[in-house]
Amino acid sequence: MKYNEISHFSHPQHKLTFEYTEVPFKCDGCKEVGIGSRYKCSNNNTCDYDLHIHCALPSPSLSHPFYTKCSFQFLPRPPGTTPRYCNACEKDITGFLYHCKACGFDLHPCCAKLPMVLNDGEVKLYLYRKVSTSCHRCGRKERNWSYRSNCKKYNLHVGCVKEMLVEYWHEIYFRGGGSGGIGGNERKLETRIPSLRGTLQTPHNRNRGKGKRCGQMAALAVQFVISAVLGDPTTLIAGVVGSLMSM
């Protein structure tokens, strides 16, 4: 359930207002990138505080079909002093998380809420804990959670999607050279999703007609995976991601 305005324990000084954005943002709860639905501080003049939907309205506890014996509890910070990583994407956890005390597993809030199926009518993608086929990005198998198409031709690790996003934005942010920052034109590029041309190779590319269709299907699949990882796996945001990818 979504609310237009909420109070949140992590930001008690101001109310947070629900909004929809086509510009990527960094969630101040889990410290991960987001796009689409978010709760933003209502005091826009002096405060820039954003939360994913899953971080703003977390479930106190949850179970996951990949870990049937686990009970995950929502925590505002990682427990203990040992660095934690997400069992879904294998990336560091530095903020909000779901933690299973019994087994020690951890999940980012958005990873914990990744849909088991992404389906827009043309492309259907299923979430797997491990797959035996190679990832279109890294070429490796059974690394971390993956989305794989129902035709089994397209497979992309959740962690690889995050790596692409982080690498791209890091490159843009530090492109300023000796200026110590980024200029106005470069700042606009900061919100672009990385292009995946050349990273989605399939044997069908040898056939022009079929290769073009496979490329279109692969691009559509990637759009939905990226939007899901960013916290809003909707048709609208997948379309926005697609337009950003082509810039």
N, C-alpha and C positions, 0 to 999 in steps of 0.2 A: 504493500500500500504506500502511495506517495502522498506527501503533504506539501502544501504551498509554502509553508514556513514552519521551521522547527527550532528548538533549542537543543544544543549539543554539548555534552560534557567536556569535549576537547576545545571548545571555543565559547565559554560562558558569557563573555562580555557583549556579544552581539547575536542576534537572530541570524539564521541561515535560510535563504530563500531558494526554492527550486527554480531551475532554469535549464534551458536546452542550448548548448553551444556547439558550433561547428569548428571551433578553434581548440586544439589540444591544450590541456592544462595539467599541472602537477597536483595530485591530491595531497593535502596536508595531513591526511590520516595515515594512509599506507605508504606515502612517498612515491607512488607509482604514477605513470602518465594516464590520463583519461581523455575522453571526448564524449560529446553528447549530453546525457542527463547528468546533472550535478547539483549540489547545494552550495551556494556561494554566500559569503558574508553580505548581509544587507547594507552594511556601512561601506559602500564602495569608495567613498572619498578617502578613507584613511586605512582601510584594511583589505587585504587580498588573501582571503582564506577560502579554499575550495575542498569539497569532499565528493568522492564517488557516491552514488546512491547506496552501494553496498557498505560503504564506510559510514555514511550518515545514518543509515537505518539498518544496523547489523542485527543478525539473529543472535541471541545470547549463546546458543549452541546449535550445532548442526551435525548431521551425519553425511557421509559421502559414499556413493556406490563403489568407488575404487578401494575404500578402506572400511569394510563392513564391520570390523571389530572396534573401530575408533569412535570416540565421541569428541568432537572439536568444540572448544570453548573460545568465545571471542575475547581477545585481550587487547588493551590499548598499546602495549609495548611487549617486545620479546621477553620471555622469562629468563632469569639468570644472567650470567655474564658471558656465556659462550655465544659466539656469532651464530645466528640462525639462518637457514635458507629454506625456500619454499619447495616442497616436494613435488609441486606441479611443474614449475618452470626452472627450478634449480638456481634462482636468483636470490640475492641477499634479502632478508627481511629487516627493515629498519623502523617500521611503524606498526600500525594496526595489523592484527593477524588472527587466524584461527589455529589453536594449539591443542593437540591431544596429549594430555599429561601421561597417559598410560604407555603410549608408544613413542612419544617425542616428535611426532610428525607435525609439520607446520604448513599453513597455506596462506598466501595473500588473500584478502577478502574477494577480490575480483577473480582470482584463480579458483577459489572455493565455489564461486557461483557461476563458473563457466557452464553454458548450456551443454547438455549431452548431445544435442543435435542442433545443427544450424541448417535451416531449410527455407529457401526463398521461392521454391517452385521449380527452379531450374537446377540448382546445385544443392545437394544434401551432403552435409559433412557430419561425421560422427567423432566424438571425443573418445580417445583411447588412452589408457595408462601407458601402454607400450605397443609398438607396432614393429613388424619385421621388415617393412619396406623403408627405403631411404627417404630422408627428408629432402624436399626440393631446395632447401636453403643450404644446409650443411653437408648433405650427402651421407649422414650417419644414420644408424638404426637404433631403436630402443634407447634413446637418450632421455627424454622426459615426455610428458603428456603431448599428444599430437592430435590434430584434426586431420582425418582422412576422408576423402570423398567416397561415396557409395560405390563408385566404379573402381575404386582402389588405385586410381592413376595419380591422385594428388595427395600429398602428405606434407604437413608443415608442423614442426615442433612449436609448442607454445613459447618455450624459451628462446627459440630463434627469432620469432616475431619481436620479442622484447629487445633482443640484441640489436636487431636492425633499427628499431626506433631510437634506442639509446645512442648507438654509434652515429646515426645521422644527426640527431640534435646536438650531440657533443661536437661533431665536426663543424656544424653551422655556428654554434656558440663561440667557439675558439678560432673562428676564421678571421677575426679582426686583426691578426698579425700583431704589430707593435703598438696598436692603438689602445690595447687593454680592454677592448669591448667590441661590440658589433654595431655597424651603421644601420641607418633606417632601412635600406633596401635588404640588407642581410637579415634584419630582424623579421621582416615579412616572411623570409624563407624558413624561419624557425618553426613555423606551424605546418610545414609540409610533411606529408608522409613519404618515406623513402620509396623511390621507384624500385620495382622488383624485376625490371627487364633483365633478362640474362640469367636470372636465378631460378626460373621455372622451366627446366628443360625436360621434354618428354620425347620418346621415340617417334611420336606422331608428327613432330615438326618437319620430318622429311617430306611429308605430303602436304602441299601448299594449302589445299582446301581444308583438309582435315586438321592440319596443323594450326591454321588460323582459328578454327572453331575450338580446338583444344586450348589454344592460348587464351581465348576469350573466357572459356570456362575456368581455366586456372586463375586468371586475374580476378574473376568474380569470387572464386573460392577464397583467394587471399584477402580480398576486401572484407569478407565476412569474418575471417579469422582475426584480422587486425582489429576490427571494430569490437569483436567479442573480448579480445585481450585488453582493449582499452576501456572496457566496462559497459559498453552499450551495443549489444549485438542486434541492432534493428536494421530494417531495410533502408531507412532514411540515412542513418549514419554510415552504413556500408556504401551508399551512393556518394556521400560526402567524402569518405576515404578514397573511393575510386577517382573522384575528381581531383583530389589532392595528389594522388599518386601520379597523375598524368601531367602535373605542372612541371 
